Amino acid sequence: MNSIIIAALISWLVTLLIIRFNHLHADLTADADTGGVQKFHVKPVPRVGGIGLLLGLLAVGLWLRFINPPVGTPMLWLLLAACPAFLGGLAEDLTKRVSVLARLLLTMISALLGYWLLEASLTRLDIPLLDAALRYWPVALLLTVVAIAGVANAVNIIDGFNGLAGMVCVMIFGALGYVAYWVGDVLLWSACAAMIGGILGFFFWNYPRGLIFLGDGGAYFLGFMIGEISVLLVMRNPEVSPWFPMLLVVYPVFETLFSIYRKKILRGMSPGVPDGVHLHMLIYKRLVRWAVGSREAGDRTSRNALTSPYLWLLSSLAIFPAVLFWRSTPALMFFVFVFALVYLWLYRSIVLFQVPRGFVLRKNRGDSTEKKD
């Protein structure tokens, strides 16, 4: 509990200061592009909320280093490993010139640091052929680096609306922390508690009004921490199924994989080119717009905030089964498959205007679904 409180207070305060003195750094930190295909805010907003998260975790690490060095020291190593991923994203937030490939490479460097500092490596996937290959450290290291970078990029992709990525990550860290506490892994549940506190301190200012954004720095930092803690939890605790973290992150990861398929295979375009048909964008355009108008600035902000709860609910369909069946690989595999089917059904239903009426927020329940966006 102390870890949550300390991280939340530091994150809350740092984020407040960033917002309060926005006029001093807006030229450098603000996301002023309000007309892009993936932009849903109405005025320039600072996109460096990840700074508060990082400093919140640092405060907890230093506090634990003082009162409990066996836990505090590796937490500081974990934070050190996260720095390349965070700094790559922050550089993009400040310059708008860092490519996706460069950010992925820096996140891979973070994974390499995690391997060196904490010996974090995938040791099993409960898939016979892959488990045999993981006995060779170069294979294990390669898969670890790719997996962690992939999760970090996936979290960045779903960071499209106020509160969306933040609350999804709170649920993921909550599940990881619960299992870490259950198996007695003090380092990992302390790290999860600190991450939850840091996110909540930021969330206070981000949702629903969108006074500050995570930015790429914050999103890559959260994604790296999820990936790294997941690897460490499975590696250090044989009773935890490797499919437990896989189910926890299935929403952002499946969103990423489906996006690659949609762009590369169906549309013949580069997966790195932004488009406006991610699931969360379709929900914003076609399900939420009836709750508020779409012309006034305030209405657009309300639509932004109303979109995220849909995705929180979707993500919870994976989180709750994962927590219930964290030991059982067959059950976890089954729910990964079920989630993929639910996602595809929902996406197809929205595209074809066949979503059940109860899913659509409306001002007037008697109105028919409009087919414009």
Summary of the structure (lengths in Angstrom):
residues: 373
radius of gyration: 20.2
end to end distance: 44.8
largest distance: 62.4
contacts: 1349
relative contact order: 0.13
helix: 72%
strand: 1%
